[in-house]
Amino acid sequence: MTAPWVETDTTAGALATAAAIGVAFGVALERAGLGSARKLVGQFYGTDLTVFKVMFSAILFAMLGAFYLAQLGVLDLSYVAVPETWLVPQLVGGLVFGAGMATAGLCPGTSCVAAASGRGDGLAVLLGMFTGVLVTGLVIEPLRGLYESAARGPLTLPGWLDLPYGLVMLAVVAIGLAGFHLAERVDSARAARAARAAGGAP
Amino acid sequence: MRWPSRRRWLLGSAALAGALAPFAGSPYRRASSGHGAQRAAGAVDVAELARAVADEEDHVSAVELAAWIRAGEPRLRVVDVRTASEFAAYHIPGAEHIPLERVATARFADDETVVLYSELGVHAGQAWVFVRALGHRRAYFLRNGLHEWLDDVMSPTIAEDAPAEAQAAFERVAELSQWFGGTPRRLGRSADAAAEQALRARRRGC
């Protein structure tokens, strides 16, 4: 039997699936501690690399899972939509998004988590996010030139690098594991410094 | 025996799975073989192509193509698959000529976006299947062919009593049209515009 197993041709089916995935995503974020604005902002200041570790482990897990499930014939990868790349607008959007995330200390997912746990800053970020969506929609015409520039089509790393899929997987896993190792060293060095500072204090 | 910690176990599993990945082959091929499909080099993944068609990811409109050309879209190749004499008589600015029978031997780099067009779109649609079968994923064809280009880009029309939204959209198309040396026209009434559309539809043979 090949995935997707859930029929999402109907709106109700699609919404139910999206709700289930969304709740699971929120639980995973909360369990990873990313509902904390300190952890998120710490990533930008290099004082806490939890976000990097959580996100990269999610990427590796999803990538390896999708790859081997496809190898086993359980998942048909041609069903998996590859979003199109629009290089310049996505870079600009990424910068705006990053600036907002560093300022607010929350990203869209964690703002929902924070709002759901009754925090005012989470609600404020949600409100700001939807206001931003609305304003962008209203001023889309003057932005259209930027919005539609530098189209690269549905781009994947194996397609872009013209390398076998498995080789790219190996490279991404190697980069991920090296990143983990580095992040662990940075975090433990900081913890040791903090312990020394605490021990040396009168 | 002491079991490794959960973290070490997970990292080790990831490393092992990553190390084995290069020897596992393409995930696309294996997934399709589950359905019993025969996939040699150059064979067609029919399900994937059908999905691209259903999701309308197989074609572009003439206005979209014109916008790409004007924006100087990098690595864009506009390919005219008609005969040499048809190409010599008229072609889309910047297009290159690769007749249908030579499409199978043409080479397209992975980062190139290929837009194929013919007189009405049928031959270009067939060429699109060939190009996709050869493994090039960033291929599109011009929906209604050169006729759509001539109608929608070189001589777009709108009724003067069309809604404001349509007028605004027309302004953008008209500007695009003039950039290509086209002649956008405003027709008197909706009825005239409808008659013009009907004439164009008949010319397209639908």
Boltz contact constraints between the chains, C-beta under 6 A:
constraints:
  - contact:
      token1: [A, 60]
      token2: [B, 14]
      max_distance: 6.0
  - contact:
      token1: [A, 64]
      token2: [B, 17]
      max_distance: 6.0
  - contact:
      token1: [A, 67]
      token2: [B, 27]
      max_distance: 6.0
  - contact:
      token1: [A, 70]
      token2: [B, 27]
      max_distance: 6.0
  - contact:
      token1: [A, 70]
      token2: [B, 31]
      max_distance: 6.0
  - contact:
      token1: [A, 71]
      token2: [B, 24]
      max_distance: 6.0
  - contact:
      token1: [A, 71]
      token2: [B, 27]
      max_distance: 6.0
  - contact:
      token1: [A, 71]
      token2: [B, 30]
      max_distance: 6.0
  - contact:
      token1: [A, 73]
      token2: [B, 31]
      max_distance: 6.0
  - contact:
      token1: [A, 73]
      token2: [B, 34]
      max_distance: 6.0
  - contact:
      token1: [A, 76]
      token2: [B, 31]
      max_distance: 6.0
  - contact:
      token1: [A, 77]
      token2: [B, 27]
      max_distance: 6.0
  - contact:
      token1: [A, 77]
      token2: [B, 28]
      max_distance: 6.0
  - contact:
      token1: [A, 77]
      token2: [B, 31]
      max_distance: 6.0
  - contact:
      token1: [A, 78]
      token2: [B, 47]
      max_distance: 6.0
  - contact:
      token1: [A, 78]
      token2: [B, 48]
      max_distance: 6.0
  - contact:
      token1: [A, 153]
      token2: [B, 113]
      max_distance: 6.0
  - contact:
      token1: [A, 153]
      token2: [B, 138]
      max_distance: 6.0
  - contact:
      token1: [A, 159]
      token2: [B, 110]
      max_distance: 6.0
  - contact:
      token1: [A, 162]
      token2: [B, 110]
      max_distance: 6.0
  - contact:
      token1: [A, 165]
      token2: [B, 26]
      max_distance: 6.0
  - contact:
      token1: [A, 166]
      token2: [B, 21]
      max_distance: 6.0
  - contact:
      token1: [A, 166]
      token2: [B, 22]
      max_distance: 6.0
  - contact:
      token1: [A, 166]
      token2: [B, 24]
      max_distance: 6.0
  - contact:
      token1: [A, 167]
      token2: [B, 22]
      max_distance: 6.0
  - contact:
      token1: [A, 169]
      token2: [B, 18]
      max_distance: 6.0
  - contact:
      token1: [A, 169]
      token2: [B, 21]
      max_distance: 6.0
  - contact:
      token1: [A, 170]
      token2: [B, 18]
      max_distance: 6.0
  - contact:
      token1: [A, 170]
      token2: [B, 21]
      max_distance: 6.0
  - contact:
      token1: [A, 170]
      token2: [B, 22]
      max_distance: 6.0
  - contact:
      token1: [A, 173]
      token2: [B, 14]
      max_distance: 6.0
  - contact:
      token1: [A, 173]
      token2: [B, 18]
      max_distance: 6.0
  - contact:
      token1: [A, 177]
      token2: [B, 15]
      max_distance: 6.0
